[in-house]
Amino acid sequence: MSKIISGFSKLSKKEKIEWLTKNYFHNQTETVNIIKQYWNIDTDLQELHDDFIENTISNFYMPYGVAPNFVINDREYVIPMVVEESSVVAAASLVAKFWSTRGGFKTKVFGTKKIGQVHFMFAGDKKDLENYFNKNKTELFAATASITKNMEKRGGGILAINLIDKTDKLPNYYQLHITFETKDSMGANFINSCLEAIAKKFENEHIEIVMSILSNFVPECLVRAEVSCKIDELGGENPQKFAEKFYQAVKIAEIEPYRAVTHNKGIMNGIDAVVLATGNDFRAIEAGAHAYASKSGQYTSLSHCSIDNGIFKFWIEIPLALGTVGGLTALHPMAKLSLEMLQKPSARTLMQIIAAAGLAQNFAALRALTTKGIQHGHMKMHLQNILNQFEANEAEKEIITAYFDKRTVSHSAVVEKLNSLRKPKINWINFLDENLVRTHLSKLNTISEPNFGSMNAQQMIEHLSAVTQIANGNWVVNRFVSDEKTARRKPFLNTDAELQIGFKASFLEEEPNELKFNSIQEAIDDLLGQVAIFVKVFTDDDKRTVVHPFFGELNFDDWQKFQVKHFTHHFKQFGLL
């Protein structure tokens, strides 16, 4: 049955959820509970969020963090960041503090112009089009008067309207290229409204308007952020070597697109986080930044580095079309809070703050890459995400964090360590302790029932003795174990894992052997005697090795590890541990 639906947008929020869960989820009750779990308990606030977009059914939370210690143009800032990737906020904070004692970030805005275009087709004579444009240019400005009136009062508006010939790229294609100043507003709605009014005025029977839309490529809405200091002030064991490697890393990103993409992604980690926190459009910022990185015809680094006369300098130039009034910045309570945290900046100031955040993130990444590696810090932060995923308690977090302090963090390693903490502690039997072994085994009698397996108590004791005799050289089992199998099986002896219940070595008979001794006590005496021989033969020849029929060639240490597992396995078989 088709799940295509008509009139979905007209359904109530409750009806949308009911239709969705009925058609696309197996556990409808659980799904509804998850969706409602993220609703705000303040119904008015939830309605505000519901109205941001269409067909809203819930909220999707993102972490909201802060990076302190930024000094930008001698002014101190705490920068809000919304990002789900671990280490981004920590890295920005560390770098901000590092540069706060070395002059901080110096920033400059080169321009705040934004662009909109009316794309149209004209098949006539170009001279006729130029004459028509020049004759009506004043009217094009006038067509937007009612729209631009308030913007002009704030010092903004339309700065220029130019006719651009693109027929060399596409037959009959021209555009009106229009430059705007939108002051503290990002200006998307303002620009698009102006463009549509201009297009309507400009169109005639010979001009076919294709579309009117702003451009997110804003190379004249440009900001620069920079840090610099004497090389000796960079610190570390060898600041000169660090500066040179850092410089080389930036140069590689300038010439190698594969590296440049990841390099710039790191910059955008910092930029997008602040753009989101302030209610701006991170998708527009991303598109414009990557277009700017390609303006030369090859994708390249957005940041640059120089070393001259003992001075290390690192900077970024990036287009950022931002707003601090209107849009989501005026509606979202957290966006308002972010702007207040940033001391209510103008759009120009916000450009400088965000550029500094991007540069800080890039410096952190390059410093890590050229010294101890990017994963060192990143995976330490990722460790907490893994622990939270598996609902580790505070005690488990403390133990595991300490364990991985000087170890490589990986998802599998963390899970393995967590599982080892959570599984019941194994009471391994010390098979070399004669009194301990005798005390446990003496609890058995002829009617003792096993918890698993088919051996009776005495057969189990005689089995332990027989396997010990293999190590002693008194029982030769003609089994060849290949090096490949040994390499695969032997590492098991160094783990905390137990022998599996139900496992049976291929050299053993299907049915338990007939009893060799007249009583359990005689069997115990024999076993302890074989253990004593086991110790003696390996003590007499410390280079002695004996082939185990499953694990391959084992030395004394390996055999002891096996015997501990083997004795523990069978003691548990009869409930002795």
C-alpha positions as CSV (number, residue, x, y, z in Angstrom):
1,M,0.0,0.0,0.0
2,S,1.3,3.4,-1.0
3,K,2.4,5.8,1.9
4,I,2.1,8.9,-0.3
5,I,-0.1,11.4,1.6
6,S,-2.0,14.5,0.5
7,G,-2.7,17.4,2.9
8,F,-0.1,16.4,5.4
9,S,0.7,20.0,6.2
10,K,-2.9,20.6,7.2
11,L,-2.9,17.9,9.9
12,S,-2.4,18.9,13.5
13,K,0.9,18.2,15.2
14,K,-0.7,15.2,17.0
15,E,-2.2,13.9,13.7
16,K,1.2,14.2,11.9
17,I,2.9,12.2,14.7
18,E,0.1,9.5,14.6
19,W,0.4,9.1,10.8
20,L,4.2,9.0,10.9
21,T,4.5,6.5,13.7
22,K,1.8,4.2,12.3
23,N,3.4,4.1,8.8
24,Y,7.1,4.1,9.6
25,F,7.8,2.8,13.1
26,H,7.4,-0.6,14.7
27,N,7.1,0.5,18.3
28,Q,4.6,3.4,18.0
29,T,4.4,4.1,21.8
30,E,8.2,4.3,22.2
31,T,8.6,6.5,19.2
32,V,5.9,8.9,20.4
33,N,7.5,9.0,23.9
34,I,10.9,9.9,22.3
35,I,9.3,12.7,20.2
36,K,7.5,14.2,23.1
37,Q,10.5,13.8,25.4
38,Y,12.2,16.7,23.5
39,W,9.3,19.1,23.7
40,N,9.7,22.1,25.8
41,I,7.6,22.1,28.9
42,D,6.9,25.8,28.3
43,T,4.1,25.5,25.7
44,D,4.5,29.1,24.4
45,L,8.2,28.5,23.9
46,Q,7.5,25.2,22.1
47,E,5.0,26.9,19.8
48,L,7.7,29.5,19.0
49,H,10.0,26.7,17.9
50,D,7.2,24.9,16.0
51,D,6.7,28.0,13.9
52,F,10.3,28.3,12.8
53,I,9.8,25.6,10.1
54,E,7.0,23.5,8.5
55,N,5.7,20.2,9.7
56,T,7.4,20.4,13.1
57,I,6.9,17.4,15.4
58,S,9.7,17.9,17.9
59,N,13.0,19.6,18.7
60,F,16.5,18.3,17.9
61,Y,18.9,19.3,20.7
62,M,22.5,20.3,20.0
63,P,25.1,21.0,22.7
64,Y,25.6,24.7,23.5
65,G,29.1,25.4,24.8
66,V,31.2,28.4,25.5
67,A,34.9,29.1,24.8
68,P,36.4,31.7,27.2
69,N,39.6,33.7,27.1
70,F,39.3,35.2,23.6
71,V,41.0,38.6,23.2
72,I,40.0,40.2,20.0
73,N,41.3,43.7,19.2
74,D,42.2,44.1,22.9
75,R,38.6,43.2,24.0
76,E,37.8,40.1,26.0
77,Y,35.1,37.7,24.9
78,V,33.4,34.4,25.8
79,I,32.2,32.9,22.6
80,P,29.1,30.7,22.4
81,M,29.4,27.6,20.2
82,V,26.7,25.1,19.1
83,V,28.4,21.9,17.8
84,E,28.0,18.2,18.2
85,E,31.7,17.3,17.5
86,S,33.8,16.7,20.5
87,S,37.1,18.7,21.1
88,V,36.0,21.7,19.0
89,V,35.0,23.9,22.0
90,A,38.0,22.6,24.1
91,A,40.4,23.3,21.3
92,A,39.1,26.8,20.7
93,S,39.3,27.6,24.4
94,L,42.9,26.4,24.7
95,V,44.1,28.4,21.7
96,A,42.2,31.5,22.9
97,K,44.0,31.3,26.2
98,F,47.4,30.7,24.4
99,W,47.1,33.8,22.2
100,S,45.6,35.9,25.0
101,T,49.1,36.3,26.4
102,R,50.6,37.0,23.0
103,G,48.6,39.9,21.9
104,G,45.3,38.2,21.1
105,F,43.6,38.2,17.7
106,K,43.7,41.3,15.5
107,T,40.9,41.6,13.1
108,K,39.8,43.9,10.3
109,V,36.7,44.1,8.1
110,F,37.5,45.0,4.4
111,G,33.9,45.4,3.3
112,T,30.3,44.4,4.0
113,K,28.8,44.5,0.5
114,K,26.4,41.8,-0.6
115,I,25.2,40.7,-4.0
116,G,21.9,39.9,-5.7
117,Q,21.3,39.1,-9.3
118,V,18.4,39.2,-11.8
119,H,19.1,36.5,-14.4
120,F,17.4,37.1,-17.8
121,M,17.5,36.1,-21.4
122,F,17.7,38.6,-24.3
123,A,18.0,37.6,-27.9
124,G,18.3,41.1,-29.5
125,D,21.1,43.5,-30.2
126,K,23.3,44.1,-27.2
127,K,23.4,47.9,-27.9
128,D,19.7,48.1,-27.7
129,L,19.8,46.3,-24.3
130,E,22.5,48.7,-23.0
131,N,20.4,51.7,-24.1
132,Y,17.3,50.3,-22.5
133,F,19.2,49.6,-19.2
134,N,20.8,53.1,-19.1
135,K,17.6,54.8,-19.8
136,N,15.7,52.9,-17.1
137,K,18.4,52.6,-14.4
138,T,17.0,55.4,-12.3
139,E,13.6,53.8,-12.5
140,L,15.1,50.5,-11.3
141,F,16.3,52.2,-8.1
142,A,12.9,53.9,-7.7
143,A,11.1,50.6,-8.0
144,T,12.5,49.6,-4.7
145,A,11.9,52.9,-2.8
146,S,9.2,51.5,-0.5
147,I,11.4,48.5,0.4
148,T,14.7,50.4,0.9
149,K,13.4,53.4,2.8
150,N,14.1,52.0,6.3
151,M,17.3,50.4,5.3
152,E,18.6,53.7,3.9
153,K,17.8,55.4,7.2
154,R,20.3,53.0,8.8
155,G,22.9,53.7,6.1
156,G,22.2,50.8,3.9
157,G,20.4,50.1,0.6
158,I,21.2,49.5,-3.0
159,L,24.8,50.7,-3.9
160,A,25.0,49.8,-7.5
161,I,23.1,48.1,-10.4
162,N,25.2,46.9,-13.3
163,L,24.4,45.1,-16.5
164,I,26.6,42.0,-17.1
165,D,27.0,40.2,-20.4
166,K,27.3,36.4,-20.0
167,T,26.5,35.4,-23.5
168,D,30.0,34.0,-23.9
169,K,29.0,31.4,-21.3
170,L,25.4,30.8,-22.3
171,P,23.6,32.2,-25.4
172,N,21.4,35.2,-24.8
173,Y,22.2,35.2,-21.0
174,Y,22.6,38.5,-19.2
175,Q,22.2,39.6,-15.6
176,L,21.6,42.6,-13.5
177,H,24.4,42.5,-10.9
178,I,23.2,44.5,-7.9
179,T,25.3,45.4,-4.9
180,F,23.7,45.9,-1.4
181,E,24.6,47.2,2.0
182,T,22.4,45.7,4.7
183,K,24.2,47.0,7.8
184,D,23.4,44.8,10.8
185,S,20.8,42.7,9.0
186,M,21.9,39.6,7.0
187,G,19.4,41.0,4.5
188,A,18.3,37.9,2.6
189,N,14.6,38.8,2.5
190,F,15.4,42.5,1.9
191,I,17.7,41.7,-1.1
192,N,15.3,39.2,-2.6
193,S,12.4,41.6,-2.3
194,C,14.4,44.3,-4.0
195,L,15.5,42.0,-6.8
196,E,11.9,40.9,-7.6
197,A,10.8,44.5,-7.7
198,I,13.7,45.4,-10.0
199,A,13.0,42.4,-12.3
200,K,9.3,43.3,-12.6
201,K,10.2,46.9,-13.6
202,F,13.0,45.8,-16.0
203,E,11.1,43.0,-17.8
204,N,9.5,43.7,-21.2
205,E,8.4,41.8,-24.3
206,H,12.1,41.2,-25.3
207,I,13.5,40.4,-21.9
208,E,12.6,37.1,-20.3
209,I,13.3,37.0,-16.6
210,V,14.6,33.6,-15.5
211,M,15.0,34.2,-11.8
212,S,15.9,36.8,-9.2
213,I,17.9,35.7,-6.2
214,L,20.7,36.8,-3.8
215,S,24.1,35.3,-4.1
216,N,25.8,33.6,-1.1
217,F,29.2,34.3,-2.8
218,V,30.1,37.6,-1.1
219,P,33.8,38.3,-1.8
220,E,33.3,41.9,-0.9
221,C,31.9,41.1,2.5
222,L,35.3,40.2,3.8
223,V,37.0,40.0,7.2
224,R,40.6,39.2,8.2
225,A,41.7,37.7,11.6
226,E,45.4,37.4,12.5
227,V,47.7,36.2,15.3
228,S,51.4,36.9,15.5
229,C,54.3,36.7,17.9
230,K,58.1,36.1,18.0
231,I,58.9,32.5,17.2
232,D,60.5,32.1,20.6
233,E,57.2,33.0,22.3
234,L,55.5,30.0,20.7
235,G,56.9,27.9,23.5
236,G,57.6,24.1,23.5
237,E,60.9,22.3,23.3
238,N,61.8,23.7,19.8
239,P,59.6,26.7,18.8
240,Q,61.6,27.2,15.6
241,K,61.0,23.6,14.4
242,F,57.3,23.9,15.4
243,A,56.9,27.2,13.4
244,E,58.6,25.6,10.3
245,K,56.4,22.5,10.4
246,F,53.3,24.6,11.0
247,Y,54.2,26.8,8.0
248,Q,54.8,23.7,5.8
249,A,51.4,22.3,6.8
250,V,49.6,25.6,5.7
251,K,51.6,25.6,2.5
252,I,50.5,22.0,1.7
253,A,46.9,23.1,2.2
254,E,47.5,26.0,-0.2
255,I,48.6,23.8,-3.0
256,E,46.9,20.4,-2.4
257,P,43.1,20.4,-2.8
258,Y,42.6,17.1,-1.0
259,R,44.3,18.5,2.1
260,A,42.7,22.0,1.6
261,V,39.2,20.6,1.9
262,T,39.9,19.0,5.3
263,H,41.9,22.0,6.4
264,N,39.0,24.4,5.7
265,K,36.5,22.0,7.2
266,G,38.5,22.5,10.5
267,I,38.1,26.2,10.1
268,M,34.4,25.9,9.6
269,N,34.1,23.8,12.7
270,G,34.8,26.9,14.7
271,I,32.9,29.3,12.4
272,D,29.7,27.2,12.0
273,A,29.5,26.7,15.7
274,V,29.3,30.4,16.4
275,V,27.1,31.1,13.3
276,L,24.6,28.5,14.7
277,A,24.8,29.9,18.2
278,T,23.9,33.4,17.0
279,G,21.0,32.3,14.8
280,N,22.7,32.9,11.5
281,D,22.7,30.7,8.3
282,F,25.6,28.4,8.5
283,R,24.8,26.8,5.1
284,A,25.1,30.2,3.4
285,I,28.4,30.8,5.2
286,E,29.7,27.4,4.2
287,A,28.8,27.9,0.6
288,G,30.4,31.3,0.4
289,A,33.6,30.3,2.2
290,H,34.2,27.3,-0.1
291,A,33.5,29.4,-3.2
292,Y,36.0,32.0,-2.0
293,A,38.5,29.2,-1.4
294,S,38.1,28.4,-5.2
295,K,38.2,32.0,-6.5
296,S,41.6,31.4,-8.2
297,G,40.3,28.4,-10.1
298,Q,41.8,25.9,-7.7
299,Y,40.4,25.1,-4.3
300,T,42.9,26.2,-1.7
301,S,43.4,27.1,2.0
302,L,41.4,29.9,3.6
303,S,44.3,30.5,6.1
304,H,47.9,31.5,5.5
305,C,51.1,31.6,7.4
306,S,54.4,33.5,7.2
307,I,57.8,33.4,9.0
308,D,59.8,36.6,8.5
309,N,62.6,38.0,10.6
310,G,61.8,35.8,13.6
311,I,58.1,36.6,13.6
312,F,55.4,33.9,13.2
313,K,52.2,35.2,11.6
314,F,49.0,33.2,10.9
315,W,45.9,34.7,9.4
316,I,42.6,34.1,7.6
317,E,40.6,36.1,5.1
318,I,37.0,34.9,4.7
319,P,33.7,36.2,3.5
320,L,31.0,36.3,6.2
321,A,27.5,37.6,5.5
322,L,26.0,37.9,9.0
323,G,23.2,39.6,10.8
324,T,22.6,40.7,14.4
325,V,19.1,41.9,13.9
326,G,16.0,40.4,12.3
327,G,15.4,36.7,11.3
328,L,16.1,34.0,13.8
329,T,18.5,36.3,15.7
330,A,15.4,38.2,16.8
331,L,13.2,35.2,17.5
332,H,15.3,32.4,19.1
333,P,15.9,33.0,22.8
334,M,19.3,31.2,22.7
335,A,20.4,33.3,19.8
336,K,19.5,36.5,21.7
337,L,21.4,35.1,24.7
338,S,24.4,34.4,22.5
339,L,24.5,38.0,21.2
340,E,24.2,39.4,24.7
341,M,27.1,37.1,25.7
342,L,29.1,38.7,22.9
343,Q,28.2,42.2,24.2
344,K,25.6,42.9,21.6
345,P,27.9,43.2,18.6
346,S,27.2,44.9,15.3
347,A,27.3,42.7,12.2
348,R,30.8,44.0,11.5
349,T,32.0,43.1,15.0
350,L,30.4,39.7,14.8
351,M,32.2,39.0,11.5
352,Q,35.5,39.6,13.4
353,I,34.5,37.5,16.3
354,I,33.6,34.5,14.1
355,A,36.7,34.9,12.0
356,A,38.8,34.7,15.1
357,A,36.9,31.6,16.2
358,G,37.7,29.9,12.9
359,L,41.3,30.9,13.0
360,A,41.6,29.5,16.6
361,Q,40.1,26.2,15.5
362,N,42.5,26.0,12.6
363,F,45.5,26.8,14.8
364,A,44.5,24.1,17.2
365,A,44.1,21.5,14.5
366,L,47.5,22.3,12.8
367,R,49.3,22.4,16.2
368,A,48.0,19.0,17.0
369,L,48.7,17.6,13.5
370,T,52.3,18.8,13.5
371,T,53.1,17.7,17.0
372,K,51.3,14.8,18.7
373,G,48.7,14.0,16.1
374,I,45.0,15.1,15.8
375,Q,43.6,11.9,17.4
376,H,45.3,12.4,20.7
377,G,43.0,15.2,21.9
378,H,40.0,14.3,19.7
379,M,39.8,10.7,20.9
380,K,40.1,11.8,24.6
381,M,37.0,13.8,24.1
382,H,35.4,11.0,22.0
383,L,36.0,8.7,25.0
384,Q,33.3,10.5,27.0
385,N,30.8,10.1,24.1
386,I,31.5,6.4,24.1
387,L,31.1,6.1,27.8
388,N,27.8,8.1,27.7
389,Q,26.6,5.9,24.9
390,F,27.0,2.8,27.1
391,E,25.6,4.7,30.2
392,A,28.8,4.4,32.2
393,N,28.4,5.5,35.8
394,E,30.8,8.0,37.4
395,A,33.0,5.3,39.0
396,E,33.4,3.5,35.6
397,K,34.1,6.8,33.9
398,E,36.9,7.7,36.4
399,I,38.5,4.2,36.0
400,I,38.4,4.1,32.2
401,T,39.5,7.8,31.8
402,A,42.6,7.0,33.9
403,Y,43.2,3.8,32.1
404,F,43.3,5.5,28.7
405,D,45.4,8.5,29.9
406,K,48.4,7.1,28.1
407,R,46.7,4.6,25.8
408,T,45.2,4.9,22.4
409,V,41.5,5.4,22.5
410,S,39.3,3.3,20.1
411,H,35.7,2.4,20.3
412,S,36.4,-1.3,20.5
413,A,39.1,-0.8,23.2
414,V,36.8,1.3,25.4
415,V,33.9,-1.2,25.1
416,E,36.2,-4.1,25.9
417,K,37.5,-2.3,29.0
418,L,34.0,-1.3,30.1
419,N,32.8,-4.9,29.7
420,S,35.7,-6.1,31.7
421,L,34.7,-3.8,34.6
422,R,31.1,-4.9,34.4
423,K,31.4,-8.6,34.2
424,P,31.6,-10.6,37.4
425,K,35.2,-10.9,38.7
426,I,36.6,-14.4,38.0
427,N,37.9,-16.2,41.1
428,W,40.9,-17.8,39.3
429,I,42.2,-20.9,41.1
430,N,45.9,-21.0,42.0
431,F,46.6,-24.6,40.9
432,L,50.1,-24.5,42.4
433,D,48.7,-24.0,45.9
434,E,48.5,-27.6,47.1
435,N,46.5,-26.9,50.2
436,L,44.0,-24.8,48.3
437,V,43.5,-27.4,45.6
438,R,43.2,-30.2,48.1
439,T,40.7,-28.3,50.3
440,H,38.4,-27.6,47.3
441,L,38.6,-31.0,45.8
442,S,38.0,-32.8,49.1
443,K,34.5,-31.4,49.1
444,L,33.6,-33.7,46.3
445,N,32.2,-37.2,46.7
446,T,30.8,-39.9,44.5
447,I,27.3,-38.3,44.3
448,S,28.5,-34.8,43.5
449,E,26.6,-33.5,40.4
450,P,28.2,-31.3,37.7
451,N,26.7,-28.0,36.7
452,F,27.6,-28.8,33.1
453,G,29.3,-31.6,31.1
454,S,29.1,-35.4,31.5
455,M,32.1,-36.2,33.7
456,N,31.6,-37.2,37.3
457,A,33.7,-35.7,40.1
458,Q,36.5,-38.3,40.0
459,Q,36.6,-38.3,36.2
460,M,37.1,-34.5,36.3
461,I,40.1,-34.8,38.7
462,E,41.7,-37.6,36.6
463,H,41.1,-35.4,33.5
464,L,43.1,-32.5,35.1
465,S,45.8,-34.9,36.0
466,A,46.0,-36.4,32.5
467,V,46.3,-32.9,30.8
468,T,49.0,-32.0,33.3
469,Q,50.9,-35.1,32.3
470,I,51.0,-33.7,28.7
471,A,53.0,-30.8,30.0
472,N,55.2,-33.2,32.1
473,G,56.0,-35.3,29.1
474,N,54.2,-38.4,30.5
475,W,51.4,-38.4,28.0
476,V,52.3,-37.8,24.3
477,V,49.4,-36.7,22.3
478,N,50.2,-37.0,18.6
479,R,48.6,-33.7,17.4
480,F,50.2,-31.3,15.1
481,V,49.1,-27.6,15.5
482,S,50.1,-25.4,12.6
483,D,51.8,-22.1,13.2
484,E,48.8,-20.3,11.8
485,K,46.5,-21.9,14.3
486,T,48.9,-21.3,17.1
487,A,49.2,-17.6,16.2
488,R,45.4,-17.3,16.2
489,R,44.7,-19.3,19.4
490,K,47.6,-18.6,21.7
491,P,46.8,-14.9,22.5
492,F,43.7,-16.2,24.3
493,L,45.9,-17.3,27.1
494,N,46.8,-13.7,27.8
495,T,43.2,-12.6,28.2
496,D,40.8,-12.6,31.1
497,A,38.4,-14.8,29.2
498,E,37.4,-18.2,30.6
499,L,37.3,-21.5,28.7
500,Q,33.9,-21.8,27.2
501,I,31.4,-24.2,28.6
502,G,30.8,-27.0,26.1
503,F,34.2,-26.7,24.4
504,K,35.9,-30.1,23.9
505,A,39.4,-30.5,22.5
506,S,39.6,-32.8,19.5
507,F,42.1,-35.2,21.2
508,L,39.6,-36.2,23.9
509,E,37.2,-39.1,23.6
510,E,33.5,-38.5,23.2
511,E,32.7,-40.3,26.4
512,P,34.7,-39.7,29.7
513,N,37.5,-42.2,30.3
514,E,37.0,-45.1,32.7
515,L,38.2,-44.4,36.3
516,K,41.9,-45.1,36.9
517,F,41.9,-44.9,40.7
518,N,39.8,-46.6,43.4
519,S,38.7,-43.4,45.1
520,I,38.5,-39.6,44.8
521,Q,41.2,-39.2,47.4
522,E,43.6,-41.3,45.4
523,A,42.8,-39.2,42.3
524,I,43.5,-36.0,44.2
525,D,46.9,-37.3,45.4
526,D,47.8,-38.3,41.9
527,L,46.8,-34.8,40.5
528,L,48.8,-33.0,43.2
529,G,51.8,-35.3,42.4
530,Q,51.5,-34.4,38.7
531,V,51.4,-30.7,39.5
532,A,54.6,-31.1,41.6
533,I,56.3,-32.9,38.6
534,F,55.0,-30.1,36.3
535,V,56.9,-27.5,38.4
536,K,60.1,-29.6,38.6
537,V,60.5,-30.4,35.0
538,F,60.2,-26.8,33.9
539,T,62.4,-25.6,36.8
540,D,65.1,-28.1,35.7
541,D,64.9,-26.8,32.1
542,D,63.8,-23.2,31.9
543,K,63.9,-23.4,28.1
544,R,61.6,-26.4,28.0
545,T,58.6,-26.2,25.7
546,V,55.8,-28.8,25.2
547,V,53.2,-28.9,22.5
548,H,49.7,-28.4,23.7
549,P,47.3,-30.3,21.4
550,F,45.1,-27.2,20.9
551,F,47.3,-24.1,21.6
552,G,50.5,-25.4,20.1
553,E,54.0,-25.1,21.6
554,L,53.9,-23.6,25.1
555,N,56.6,-22.7,27.6
556,F,56.3,-22.8,31.4
557,D,54.6,-19.4,31.6
558,D,52.1,-20.3,28.8
559,W,51.3,-23.6,30.4
560,Q,50.7,-22.0,33.8
561,K,48.2,-19.6,32.2
562,F,46.4,-22.5,30.5
563,Q,46.4,-24.5,33.7
564,V,44.8,-21.6,35.7
565,K,42.0,-21.4,33.1
566,H,41.6,-25.2,32.9
567,F,41.5,-25.8,36.7
568,T,39.1,-22.8,37.2
569,H,36.8,-24.1,34.4
570,H,36.5,-27.6,36.0
571,F,36.3,-26.3,39.6
572,K,33.3,-24.2,38.4
573,Q,31.9,-27.3,36.8
574,F,31.3,-28.7,40.2
575,G,30.5,-25.5,42.0
576,L,33.8,-25.3,43.9
577,L,34.3,-21.6,43.1
